[in-house]
């Protein structure tokens, strides 16, 4: 009987204990894994398992195929710390996950809902966003091309260049390549190109880039275009006065309209040695006087002789591929100088000293113009009789042109005024 009572007592205790723990709800705590939740491919992230008010043991750590454990928890210093290296071999964002299985020690986790439960397990997870090291970059749009002429400077043509343009959405910039020419200006989505000498074709490529999570650039596919440079068309008519003053230091100016596909022009003059094409002097305040050679749409002509002469002025258009099939031309005539004598005295003269201007021309309508070295008119004097003269003063230091003009001819003398 005692044995039977003892057996029933043990069975009662076991059943009571089993029933008590079987109905207990497991504890709920703010458990989490802390560490970087957004990473770049190849990055090693350090993570910590945080369990609230409970002493646990890590049974297992698992990651998805995008992550590799590089450091496991060690006892006793970093029992809940570990590291994972993440990888993304694609071109778009992907995700990875960490799963940590923990074991609750019996009697260590407070349970407000009832008696302390037996040992149990729980899984704590963290999802990680992995950025690609080679993100997808939008390819540029088709490249447009054109020949562009810069604005004129004081009426004279400036440089010509070829422009190429493209566009792409959500990119950081563009990388251009050119064969057959050199990039003279890069503005990101457009470039300016100067063709190499002898080049009849420009091969242009561009690809867009975007900075990736590693700090380097990822590139799109390359967009290409070919620009075939034809030889320029023939120049149009030359505008300007066909009559040139003999012996004048003031040039006669000539111009043509811009020629399609031409990037420069070649002027030449055929006549006696006294005929010449000179540089156009550009005087900008604050800068040295500059001479622009006649390679644009404008040219100046001088005749240094004294007598009647004829010449022909020619112009042709050029680019890197060649020259126009033919030239255009204008016939020029140099007017003879005055047969009379004209005099500027004294010459040179001191600043502030009077200057005597005289002529023995027998024609009527005699006029004397005084101009500075830039061609600006200083004064005009009308002479009313033959063998006439005038006296002027007050001229400042510099170089002047005294122009004796009648109804038939013009003669120019140079006057130097010293300090």
C-alpha positions in Angstrom: 0.0 0.0 0.0 2.8 2.4 0.9 4.4 1.7 -2.4 1.2 2.4 -4.2 0.6 5.7 -2.4 4.2 6.7 -3.2 3.7 5.9 -6.8 0.4 7.9 -7.0 2.2 10.9 -5.3 5.0 11.0 -7.8 2.5 10.7 -10.7 0.5 13.6 -9.2 3.5 15.9 -8.9 4.7 15.1 -12.5 1.2 15.6 -13.9 0.8 18.9 -12.0 4.2 20.1 -13.1 3.5 19.2 -16.7 0.2 20.8 -16.8 1.5 24.0 -15.2 4.3 24.6 -17.8 2.3 23.3 -20.7 -0.2 26.2 -20.4 2.4 28.9 -19.8 2.7 31.5 -22.6 6.4 32.1 -23.7 7.8 35.5 -22.7 7.6 38.4 -25.3 10.5 41.0 -25.3 11.8 43.8 -27.6 14.4 41.6 -29.2 16.3 42.9 -32.2 19.5 42.8 -34.3 21.3 46.2 -34.5 23.7 47.2 -37.3 23.7 48.6 -40.8 20.5 47.8 -42.7 21.6 49.4 -46.0 25.1 48.4 -47.3 27.1 48.5 -50.5 28.2 45.2 -52.1 31.3 43.8 -50.6 30.7 45.7 -47.3 31.3 44.0 -44.0 28.7 45.0 -41.4 29.0 44.6 -37.7 25.9 43.5 -35.9 24.8 43.0 -32.2 21.9 40.8 -30.9 20.0 42.8 -28.3 17.7 40.8 -26.0 15.7 42.7 -23.4 16.0 41.5 -19.7 16.8 37.9 -20.6 20.0 35.8 -20.5 20.1 33.8 -23.7 22.5 31.7 -25.7 22.9 31.9 -29.5 22.3 28.5 -31.0 22.6 29.3 -34.7 23.1 32.3 -37.2 22.0 32.0 -40.7 22.2 34.4 -43.7 20.7 34.4 -47.1 22.9 33.6 -50.2 23.8 37.3 -50.4 25.7 37.4 -47.0 28.6 35.5 -45.5 29.4 35.3 -41.8 32.9 36.6 -41.3 33.0 36.8 -37.5 31.0 34.6 -35.0 30.2 35.4 -31.4 32.9 34.4 -28.9 32.7 33.7 -25.2 32.8 35.7 -23.0 33.7 39.1 -24.4 31.3 39.4 -27.4 28.7 36.8 -26.8 26.1 38.6 -28.9 28.3 40.3 -31.6 29.1 39.1 -35.1 29.9 40.3 -38.6 28.5 39.6 -42.1 29.9 40.5 -45.5 27.2 41.3 -48.2 27.3 40.9 -51.9 25.2 42.1 -54.9 26.5 40.9 -58.3 23.5 42.4 -60.2 22.8 45.9 -61.4 19.7 46.6 -59.2 19.1 46.8 -55.5 18.6 43.4 -53.7 18.1 42.3 -50.1 19.7 39.9 -47.6 18.5 38.6 -44.2 20.1 37.5 -40.9 18.3 34.9 -38.8 19.6 34.3 -35.2 18.2 31.4 -33.2 18.5 32.0 -29.5 17.9 29.7 -26.5 16.2 31.0 -23.3 17.7 29.6 -20.1 15.1 28.3 -17.6 14.4 30.6 -14.7 16.3 33.6 -16.2 13.5 35.2 -18.2 10.8 37.0 -16.1 7.3 36.0 -17.1 4.5 38.2 -15.8 1.9 35.8 -17.3 2.6 32.9 -15.0 5.2 30.5 -13.8 8.7 30.6 -15.4 8.7 28.4 -18.5 11.2 25.7 -19.3 14.0 26.3 -21.8 12.8 27.4 -25.2 14.1 28.8 -28.5 13.2 31.9 -30.6 14.4 33.4 -34.0 15.3 37.1 -34.3 15.7 38.4 -37.9 17.0 41.6 -39.8 16.5 42.4 -43.5 19.4 44.3 -45.1 19.2 46.3 -48.4 22.3 45.7 -50.6 23.2 48.3 -53.3 24.9 47.1 -56.4 28.5 48.0 -57.2 27.6 48.3 -60.9 24.2 50.0 -61.0 22.2 50.2 -64.2 22.9 53.6 -66.0 20.6 55.0 -68.6 22.2 55.1 -72.1 22.4 58.6 -73.7 20.0 59.7 -76.4 20.9 60.0 -80.0 23.8 62.5 -80.6 22.8 65.6 -82.6 25.5 67.5 -84.5 26.0 70.9 -86.1 28.6 73.4 -87.4 28.4 76.5 -85.2 30.0 79.9 -85.8 30.7 82.0 -82.7 29.5 85.6 -82.6 31.5 88.2 -84.4 34.0 90.4 -82.6 33.7 94.0 -83.6 32.2 92.9 -86.9 34.8 90.3 -87.7 34.1 86.5 -87.8 35.5 84.5 -84.8 36.2 80.8 -84.7 33.9 78.0 -86.1 33.5 74.6 -84.4 31.4 71.4 -84.5 28.9 70.9 -81.7 27.7 67.5 -80.5 24.8 67.1 -77.9 23.0 64.3 -76.1 20.9 63.8 -72.9 20.2 61.1 -70.4 18.0 60.9 -67.3 19.2 60.4 -63.7 22.9 60.3 -64.5 25.9 62.2 -63.0 27.7 63.1 -66.2 28.9 62.0 -69.6 32.3 60.7 -71.0 33.0 61.8 -74.6 35.5 60.4 -77.1 36.4 61.9 -80.5 38.6 60.7 -83.4 39.4 63.0 -86.3 39.4 66.1 -84.0 40.0 67.5 -80.6 37.5 68.6 -77.9 38.0 72.3 -77.4 35.2 72.7 -74.8 33.3 70.1 -72.7 30.0 71.3 -71.2 28.8 67.9 -70.0 25.9 67.0 -72.2 27.5 68.9 -75.2 31.0 69.4 -76.6 32.7 71.6 -79.1 35.2 70.0 -81.5 37.9 71.3 -83.8 38.6 69.0 -86.7 42.2 67.9 -87.3 43.9 69.2 -90.5 42.9 66.9 -93.4 40.1 65.3 -91.5 36.9 64.7 -93.4 35.1 62.7 -90.7 34.5 63.0 -87.0 33.8 59.8 -85.0 32.1 60.8 -81.7 31.1 58.5 -78.9 29.5 59.2 -75.5 28.5 57.2 -72.5 26.7 58.3 -69.3 28.0 57.5 -65.9 26.7 57.4 -62.4 28.7 57.2 -59.1 28.1 53.9 -57.5 28.1 52.9 -53.8 31.8 52.1 -53.9 32.7 55.7 -54.8 33.7 54.9 -58.4 31.7 55.4 -61.6 29.5 53.0 -63.4 29.0 53.5 -67.1 26.2 52.9 -69.6 26.6 51.5 -73.1 28.2 53.9 -75.6 26.3 55.9 -78.1 28.1 56.7 -81.4 27.7 59.0 -84.4 29.7 59.9 -87.5 29.9 63.5 -88.9 31.1 63.6 -92.5 32.7 67.0 -93.3 32.1 68.0 -96.9 34.3 70.6 -98.6 32.9 74.1 -98.2 30.8 75.8 -100.8 32.1 78.5 -103.1 32.2 82.1 -101.6 29.6 84.6 -102.6 30.1 88.1 -104.0 32.7 90.3 -102.4 31.2 93.5 -101.1 33.3 96.7 -101.1 34.4 99.7 -103.1 36.4 98.7 -106.2 38.3 102.0 -106.0 41.3 102.2 -103.7 43.1 105.4 -102.8 46.7 105.4 -103.9 49.3 106.0 -101.2 46.7 106.0 -98.4 47.4 104.5 -95.0 43.7 104.0 -94.5 42.6 100.6 -95.9 39.8 99.7 -98.2 37.6 97.0 -96.6 35.9 94.0 -98.2 33.6 91.3 -97.0 31.7 88.2 -98.0 28.8 86.3 -96.4 29.4 83.3 -94.3 29.9 80.1 -96.4 28.2 76.9 -95.4 30.7 74.3 -94.0 33.6 76.8 -94.1 35.7 77.3 -91.0 38.2 79.8 -92.5 39.0 81.8 -95.6 42.0 82.6 -97.7 42.3 86.0 -99.3 44.9 86.9 -101.9 45.5 89.8 -104.3 47.1 89.7 -107.8 48.7 92.9 -109.0 51.8 95.0 -108.7 54.0 94.7 -105.6 52.5 97.9 -104.2 49.2 96.0 -103.6 48.9 94.2 -100.2 46.4 92.7 -97.9 46.8 93.9 -94.3 45.7 92.9 -90.9 42.7 94.5 -89.4 43.8 96.4 -86.2 41.4 95.9 -83.3 41.9 98.4 -80.5 40.1 97.4 -77.2 40.5 99.8 -74.3 42.8 98.3 -71.7 44.3 95.7 -74.1 47.2 95.9 -76.6 46.2 96.7 -80.1 45.8 93.4 -82.0 46.0 92.5 -85.7 43.5 90.1 -87.1 44.8 88.4 -90.2 42.4 88.1 -93.1 41.3 84.5 -92.5 37.7 85.4 -91.8 34.9 86.9 -93.9 36.6 90.4 -93.9 39.8 91.6 -95.4 41.6 95.0 -95.8 43.5 96.1 -98.9 46.2 98.8 -99.2 47.9 100.3 -102.3 51.3 101.8 -101.5 52.0 103.1 -105.0 51.5 106.6 -106.4 49.9 106.1 -109.7 47.0 104.4 -111.5 47.0 100.6 -111.0 44.7 97.7 -111.2 44.5 94.4 -109.2 42.2 91.5 -108.5 41.2 90.4 -105.0 40.4 86.7 -104.6 38.9 84.7 -101.7 38.2 81.0 -101.2 36.6 79.1 -98.3 38.4 76.4 -96.3 37.8 73.7 -93.7 39.7 70.7 -92.4 38.6 68.5 -95.4 39.7 70.9 -98.1 38.9 74.1 -100.0 36.0 75.3 -102.2 36.1 74.3 -105.8 36.5 77.8 -107.0 37.3 81.4 -105.7 35.3 84.6 -106.0 37.0 87.8 -107.0 36.6 91.6 -107.4 38.6 93.9 -109.7 40.2 96.9 -107.9 41.5 100.2 -109.3 43.9 102.5 -107.5 43.2 106.2 -108.1 46.2 108.4 -108.8 47.4 110.9 -106.2 47.1 114.6 -106.6 49.3 116.1 -109.2 49.7 119.1 -107.0 51.9 119.4 -104.0 50.5 119.2 -100.5 52.5 120.1 -97.4 52.4 119.5 -93.7 54.9 121.8 -91.9 56.6 121.4 -89.5 56.6 117.6 -89.3 57.3 116.3 -86.7 55.9 119.0 -84.5 55.9 119.5 -80.8 52.7 119.1 -78.8 50.8 122.4 -78.7 52.8 123.9 -81.6 50.9 125.2 -84.7 50.9 123.1 -87.9 50.6 124.6 -91.3 48.6 122.6 -93.9 48.9 123.8 -97.5 48.2 122.7 -101.1 48.7 124.0 -104.6 45.8 122.0 -106.1 44.0 123.9 -108.8 40.7 122.0 -108.4 37.7 123.3 -106.5 36.0 121.7 -103.5 39.3 121.2 -101.6 38.8 119.7 -98.1 41.4 118.7 -95.5 40.5 116.0 -93.0 42.7 115.3 -89.9 42.3 111.8 -88.4 44.0 110.1 -85.5 45.9 106.8 -85.8 42.6 104.9 -85.3 40.9 106.6 -88.2 38.7 108.8 -86.0 38.0 112.2 -87.5 39.6 115.1 -85.5 38.7 118.0 -87.7 37.6 119.0 -91.2 38.7 122.2 -93.0 37.3 123.6 -96.2 39.7 125.6 -98.4 38.1 128.4 -100.5 40.9 129.3 -102.9 44.0 128.0 -104.7 47.4 128.0 -103.0 45.4 128.1 -99.7 46.6 127.0 -96.3 45.4 126.7 -92.8 47.0 126.6 -89.4 45.9 124.3 -86.6 47.2 123.8 -83.1 46.4 121.9 -79.9 47.2 118.5 -81.2 48.3 116.0 -78.5 51.2 113.6 -78.8 50.5 110.8 -81.3 50.3 110.0 -85.0 47.8 111.6 -87.3 46.7 111.4 -90.9 46.2 114.6 -92.9 43.9 113.8 -95.9 43.9 116.3 -98.8 40.7 115.6 -100.7 39.4 117.2 -103.8 36.6 116.4 -106.3 39.0 114.2 -108.2 41.6 112.7 -105.9 42.8 112.1 -102.4 46.2 112.4 -100.9 47.2 111.5 -97.3 50.2 112.7 -95.4 51.3 111.4 -92.0 51.9 113.9 -89.1 53.9 113.0 -86.0 53.3 115.1 -82.8 56.0 114.8 -80.2 56.0 115.7 -76.5 
